[in-house]
Amino acid sequence: MSRLAAPRRAERRGSWRDASFLSLDFETTGLDLVADRIVSFGAVPVTRGAVELGAAVHRLVDPGDRAPSRVSVTVHGIRPSELEGQMSGADAADELSRLLERRFLLAWYADVEIAFLRKMFGRRPRWDHRTVDVRDLYLDQAGEGADRTSLSDAAAACGVPVADPHQALDDALVTAQLFLVLAARRGRAAGRVPTVAELLRDAPVPAPAR
């Protein structure tokens, strides 16, 4: 597996519109973050403030001897028979290492994606230092009472179209588009374009300009 190159440090201090991101969504065999495995991923690059739809990727992944639970199949609709002979977890990690190279990560409720990335790559890189949790951006702006909002609900509230909920590529695309809306709104509220560092999940939320 190739080494996962981190974004350049200078990008953290610059405008988010000048940076490179990858919006990522996993569908899994279940929500046990220790025992379960991914069964598909959708990845959508966002470069210089624009979604690169032509470079988007959707893959099915064979989870080996960990079959999807009935509950997970009900959610994402991927049956065990569809996963037989698909790419292995190791091959998925190789492709993701290329897709994530020099890019910051975008995810909705990023703890899930981070947990499965750590299973693939270990604890380094330090994912909190390169991840924008788009759910956190939404909650910052939506205010009290929005903590149970789903990705589809947030998208509807922000005018972002949703075609196929819980399909990894569509969820990654919705997350990418939602990020663009929310980052732009953050900039308008602050009276300036936020830096990448101000949007990362390990950063304090800056106070709006008065």
Secondary structure by P-SEA (a helix, b strand, c coil): ccccccccccccccccccbbbbbbbbbccccccccccccbbbbbbbcccccccccbbbbbbccccccccaaaaaacccccccccccccaaaaaaaaaaaaccbbbbbccaaaaaaaaaaacccccccccccccaaaaaaaccccccccccaaaaaaaacccccccccaaaaaaaaaaaaaaaaaaaaaaacccccccccccccccccccc
